[in-house]
Amino acid sequence: MKSLLFVCLITLTLFTSCKIAQVDSYDWGDHLGNSVQIGLNIVSVDIADTQDLRMTGLSNHEELELDRGMLFVYSEASPRGFWMKGMEFPIDIIWITEECKISNITENVPIPSMIAVNNEDYEIYTSGGPVEFVLEVNAGYVQDNQVFVGDTVIFLDELAVRYKC
C-alpha cells in the first residue's frame, strides 16, 4: 500500500511539474528561454537581435505572461525610438546602456488609439540617450518591482555568454 501511494505521489508530482510552453506561430528558434535580473527580480525574455525580430517585436501578441519580456539587442549603443504598432496590451519600456545600467524608463505605454492606427500616426517613445538594449515588460512591472533608473541589469544563462551584461 505504501509503495502504491509513493508511486501515485511521484506520478502526480511529475504531471504537475511539467508545463508546456505556449509559443507564438512566429518562429523564434533559439531566441526563447533566456533571463535577465534586475535587483532581485528575474524576467524570462525572448530575444530580438535581428532587424526582422526587432521590427516584429511584441506586435500581434495577445498578451505577455507575468515576469516575461522581450529584450531588443543592438550591435552598438545609439539613441532608440519605439512605437506601438500592432500592440494589443500596454507595456513598460526599460532602456539599458552598453554598461548594463538602466538609463531611462517609459512606463505604462498605451496601445495605439484607433485614430492613430487608421492614420498610421504612431507616437514614438525614445530612449533619451544611447542604449544598446531595450527591455519591454508588462505595464506596471516597473512600479510593482521597484525598478529605477541607475539599476544594473544582469544577463543570465546563455545571455551572459552571448552579451556582456
Steps between C-alpha positions, in 0.01 A plus 500: 500500500781742590682426173179565301452829681864590430460422127182708484671789676798489261269480197292792623815705565628434148170594337458820698859613449492459121396812318462533126624836379264682269692663216367734234472380144802719422816288498727638773742206483775530764386849596270362772575402857753754622488710818609834638520613860409846627554527874354183649260448209549256213332561164489227236557665165465430133787653303455734205853533361440515126330773297203272426455397864533861619243618243255230611568538873191439710265610220199277457559317831174482692671520839827473684519261794596619847878543538552466125641755260676564174860612488600698193874472433701731275862476387583845637359763730295770330189706575196280435133560425215251533138511392201287595389388153310171524507499882202359686603574859682783683866463598785654698816566299833472681792663315840339578846638423798304373624510863188303598345788695142618464523849351130570455161343562180564305209374707148399403534548125143461372381309197443731202161662458287400203560848354878444516461155345273623221730794422818297562603785728674322787666680790874432524644425846871584524789387716622851580860395431708218357395147597605157381212304652129563546278286723123499455288363786136520599376843604530536877803271529737790573285636781405160643864384513659833597721531193690829480727695268857410596419137586733238352361236267674161515466255213467137609549164335604514134443875487796553734719313252358660187497861626707687754244590765 
